[in-house]
Amino acid sequence: MIELKGVSSGYSVVTVLQDINLAFSSGDRVGLIGPNGAGKTTLLETIAGFVARRSGTITFDGRDVSSLKPEQRAELGIVLVTEKRNLFTDMTTAENLKLGRCAAPANLRWDRAKVDEVTERVLTLFPKLKVLHNRPVGVLSGGEQQMVAIGRALMAEPKLLMLDEPSQGLAPQIVEAVYNAIDSISTDMTVLLVEQDLQIVAKTTRNVYIMINGRIRRISDSEIDDEALMTREIFGIE
Ligand code: ATP
């Protein structure tokens, strides 16, 4: 459902992603780990369209989306929750969630019954957001903002949900609840998760990839279990 062929991208004179070839199917749960600066965020932002690719093609549901703008990709179901969260801090939690619906397919965007149903699911996932409903997002804690950001992404009913280090600011129990909830929300949704913590990734995803210097490869279960190898690969230390 999403396929990258020979994709490279970067910033000004720097090429970060090098010849990325990847293919994920509907419902896949994919984890991505790697050292700081390896290009994990750049990969997510290239798929979402915030960073322009320099070569190669990105195909989504059989359609070449390589040249589409981020909002066009979002409408097709490609949604990214960034580390920076990009929330509207002067607006309330409820307003931020509602805005997430703007990225849903046009014919369903304001279908009242559907909006109510999805909102209910998000509030069941994060009951705390009910209490914070009328509060400006700018005054919320980091973890609460993370809940709003993930909730807002889910409001769009994405087909490909990309989460960039969602565990930052969230208690481990909440992180686990989020992953369990993703399964209950949609088994069709493809989830691409970037995390520093290999244990979180291994526990919550079925395919784990590692990115080093802008190149990506899949890692096997036996490699994941080899703590010394993983520490060396991810952190560059013995
Ligand atoms: P981390 O785990 O530290 O978040 P990452 O694997 O997500 O790292 P990226 O954020 O994708 O890595 O960064 C990859 C490289 O691109 C780094 O060398 C970084 O300094 C560089 N980079 C990222 N954003 C920009 C930018 N806007 N302009 C120039 N260089 C950038």
Boltz pocket constraint, residues with backbone or C-beta under 6 A from the ligand:
constraints:
  - pocket:
      binder: B
      contacts: [[A, 11], [A, 12], [A, 14], [A, 16], [A, 34], [A, 35], [A, 36], [A, 37], [A, 38], [A, 39], [A, 40], [A, 41], [A, 42], [A, 43]]
      max_distance: 6.0
